[in-house]
């Protein structure tokens, strides 16, 4: 009975977009609450090595609908400032991906964190 309760209380995944960016991967996940509300989580994941294995270091931001406007406005201002400070940099350039393959199992585990 407890397992059923935990499953129902967890946020449901509605949409997920993975963005590979060099050594980092970003996840944009839309989740729904039990009250049929929605929010966004933005997760940065970096593969780290230790001893004889690896792990993923993750940083997560929870963004709620009432903050979308302020967040987007501030993000656009910050990006505009960086572009102003770096006028010669080509922000549209494509950075080559790492040369290792990610298994389907690893991809699934990366998308499922609490």
N, C-alpha and C positions, 0 to 999 in steps of 0.2 A: 504494500500500500504506500509506503514512504517513497519508493522509486517513482510511482505514478505521480505523486504530488510534486516531486522535484522536476520531473519532465514538464509538467504543465505550467510550472512557475517560471521556467526559463524562457527567455525571449526567443521568438521564432524568427528564423532567417527568412527574409523575403527576397533579397537580391544581394549579389556579391560580385564585385569587380576586382580583379587582381591586376596590379600594375608592377611589372618588373622594372627596376631602375638601378642598373649596375649591381652592386652588392646588396642592395636593399630591395624588399618587396613591400608594396603598399596594398592594403586591402580596404576597400570601401564597402561596408556591409550595412544594408538597410534591415532593420529588425522591427518586429512588431511586439507590442505589449499585450497582456491579456485584455486590456481595455480598448483594443483596436486602435491604438495610437502607434506612431512610427518615430524612430530616431535613427541616427547614423553613427556608426563607429568607424573611425579611421585608425588603422593599425599599421605601424611600421615594424617590419620583421627583418632582422639581420642574422645571418648564419654565423655562429661563433664556434671556434674549435677549442677543445680542452682535452687533456690527457689523450685517450685513444678514441675519442668520439666528437660529436658536435651537438649543439643545441641552438635553439632560436631565441634570440633576445627580442622581446616585443615591447612596444610602447603603444598605448591606446588612448584615443580621444573619443569621448562620448559627446555627440552634438545633437541637441534637441531642437525641434522645429521652431520654437520661439526664438532661438538664437541664430537661425540660418542667415537671416539678412545681415546682422551685425558681423557674423563670422565671414561671410563672403565679401562684404565691404572692406573689412580689415585685411583679409587675405589679398584682395586685389590691390589695396594701397601698399602693402608690404612688397608685393611682387613688382609693382610699378617703381617703387623706390630702388629695389635691387637693379632693375633694368636701367634706371637713370644713373646709378653709380657704376654700371658696367656697360656702357653704350656700344663697345666693340665686340661684346660676346654674342655669339649666335645661340640663342635660347631654343631654337628649333632643331639644333643638331641632334643626331641620334647617337647615343652611346652604345657600343657593342655590348651584348649580353655576355655573361660568363659562359664558358664553354662546357659546363657540366649540365647533364640532363637531370631533371627533377622527376622522380617517379610519381605515378598517379596517386599512390598511397601517401606519399609525403605531401602532395598538393592538397589532398583531402584533410590531412591532419593539420595543415597550416590554416585551413579555413574554419576549423572547429575549435576555437578556444573560448574559455569562459571569462 
